[in-house]
Amino acid sequence: MAEDTDKDVFSPLRKGLLELVVLKVISARRAYAADILARLAETEFATQEGTLYPLLSKLRRDGAVDYEWVESEQGPPRKYYSLTAKGKERADELDTYWKTLHETIIKLSKKA
């Protein structure tokens, strides 16, 4: 039970970092939603379609990702997402900011 409570406490932090994590996954290689969900499932950022799809839509509206339809042998065509130049910039900005936050937390935890 304590583990569930811990996850609830960290949920806002994970949700805030989800954009960075999704951009990182897509930057490694183009991916469709099921690929992204599978990659996240193995981590602290495991999420559901109901969270991922709105984020992908927002990233597309913002010009950070684009997609293309690709025929699939296993069923209907799949929408593969890739980063745009703007998305690469956004991922770099978020990554830099995350590193700054991490360094600040380390500095604050040290004795003066």
C-alpha positions in Angstrom: 0.0 0.0 0.0 2.8 2.4 0.8 4.2 1.9 -2.7 0.9 3.0 -4.2 1.0 6.1 -2.1 4.5 6.9 -3.2 3.5 6.6 -6.8 0.6 9.0 -6.2 3.0 11.5 -4.6 5.3 11.4 -7.7 2.6 11.4 -10.3 2.7 15.1 -11.0 6.4 15.1 -11.4 6.2 12.2 -13.9 3.4 13.8 -15.8 5.4 17.0 -16.0 8.4 15.2 -17.5 6.3 13.1 -19.9 6.7 15.5 -22.8 10.5 15.4 -22.5 10.4 11.6 -22.3 8.1 11.2 -25.3 10.2 13.6 -27.3 13.3 11.5 -26.3 11.7 8.3 -27.4 10.7 9.7 -30.8 14.1 11.3 -31.3 15.8 7.9 -31.0 13.7 6.7 -34.0 10.3 7.3 -35.5 7.7 5.4 -33.6 4.0 4.8 -33.5 1.9 5.1 -30.4 2.1 1.4 -29.4 6.0 1.6 -29.7 6.0 4.6 -27.4 3.7 2.9 -24.9 5.8 -0.2 -24.9 9.0 1.7 -24.3 7.4 3.7 -21.5 5.8 0.6 -20.0 9.3 -0.6 -18.9 9.9 2.6 -16.9 8.6 4.9 -14.3 6.8 6.7 -17.1 4.4 3.9 -18.0 1.2 5.5 -19.2 -2.0 4.8 -21.2 -3.3 5.7 -24.6 -5.7 8.2 -23.0 -2.7 10.2 -21.8 -0.3 9.6 -24.8 -2.7 10.5 -27.6 -3.6 14.0 -26.3 0.1 14.7 -25.7 1.0 13.6 -29.3 -1.8 15.8 -30.6 -0.5 18.8 -28.6 3.1 18.2 -29.8 1.8 18.0 -33.4 -0.2 21.3 -33.0 2.9 22.9 -31.5 5.0 21.7 -34.6 7.2 19.5 -32.5 6.3 16.2 -34.1 4.9 15.2 -37.5 3.6 11.9 -38.6 3.2 9.7 -41.7 0.9 6.8 -42.4 2.7 3.5 -43.1 1.0 0.4 -44.3 1.2 -2.5 -41.9 1.2 -6.3 -42.6 -0.5 -6.8 -39.2 -3.6 -4.7 -39.8 -4.5 -1.1 -40.6 -1.9 1.5 -41.5 0.1 2.9 -38.6 0.8 6.6 -37.8 4.5 6.9 -37.3 5.7 10.0 -35.4 9.0 11.8 -35.9 10.6 14.9 -34.5 10.6 18.1 -36.5 13.4 20.6 -36.2 11.2 22.5 -33.7 10.7 19.3 -31.8 14.5 18.7 -31.6 14.9 22.2 -30.3 12.1 21.6 -27.7 13.7 18.3 -26.6 17.0 20.0 -26.2 15.5 22.9 -24.2 13.6 20.5 -21.9 16.7 18.4 -21.5 18.9 21.4 -20.6 16.3 22.6 -18.2 16.0 19.2 -16.5 19.8 19.1 -16.1 19.7 22.6 -14.6 17.1 21.5 -12.1 19.1 18.4 -11.2 22.2 20.4 -10.6 20.3 22.9 -8.5 18.9 20.1 -6.4 22.4 18.7 -5.9 23.8 22.1 -4.9 20.9 22.7 -2.5 21.5 19.4 -0.8 25.1 20.1 0.0 26.2 21.9 3.2 27.2 25.5 2.8 
